[in-house]
Amino acid sequence: MRVTTQDLYCGAYILSKGGSLEEIQLTQGRNGRPSVSFILAGENVEQLSKEFQTGKANTNVVSFKVAMTHLKDVMFQTLRAGGPQ
């Protein structure tokens, strides 16, 4: 299964629960500014996304922090380069 999100926090939550970052897409966002979408894969990524959206997310804070740092690094590398790495 796969889910796509632009929400950095949702992506970090899914990664912290065992999902994997499959791809990152750079698109034209509002006002001509670039926008990044994370494509995450794993057995239960749809369920994890729903948990996050409904406020039922619960994860290890250290795992969440590591996932957040990773996504930020990938996001900024992609934005600086103008496309996926």
N, C-alpha and C positions, 0 to 999 in steps of 0.2 A: 504494500500500500504506500501511497505517497500523498503528502499534503503540501500546499504552497501557502506561504504567509509572508507578509511584509512586516509583521510584528516581531521585533527583536526579542521581546520577553517571551512570547509564545514559542518562538524557535528555540530559545535557550532552555525553556521548560521541557520541550520534546527531546532535545539532545540530552538533558540531564536525566531523563527517564529511559535512555537507551536507544533513541532514534539516531539516525545518521544523516549528515548533510550530504545530499546527493548532487546538488547543483545550486548555483547562485546565478540569478538573471538580473541584468541591468536594463532598465527600461526608462522611457521618458515619463517623468511624473508630472504633477501639477506645476503650472507656471514654468514649464520647460526644464525643471530641475530633475536630475537623475533620481531614480528610485530602484531599490534593491529588493528582490523577492528571493526567499529561501525555499528550496524544494527539499523536503525532508522525507526520509523513507524509513520503514520499519513495520513490524507486524501490527502494532497498535497505535500508529501515529494519528489516525482519525479520532480514536477514543481520547488520546492525550490532548489533542487540539480542543475537543469538546469540553474536557475537564477544565482546561485553562479558560476557555470562553465563558464557562458557567460559574467560575469562581471556586471550583472544587479541586484546584491544583494543589498538590502537596509533594514537595521534593526536598532533598538534602541541599542545604544552602551552599555548601562547598562545591558540590557537583553543578549547581546552577551557576555559580560564579565562574567556574572554569568554562562552562558552555557559553556563557555570556561573553567572556573575554575572547574565546575562539571566534564566535560569530562577528564580533566587532572587528577583530583583526582581518577576517576574510572580507567583510563588508568594505572596510576602508581601503584595503588593497585593491579590491575590484573597482571602487569609485575612482581611486587615483589612476588606475591603469585604463579606465574607460571601458572595461569589459571583464568577463570571467577570466580567472587565472588558470 
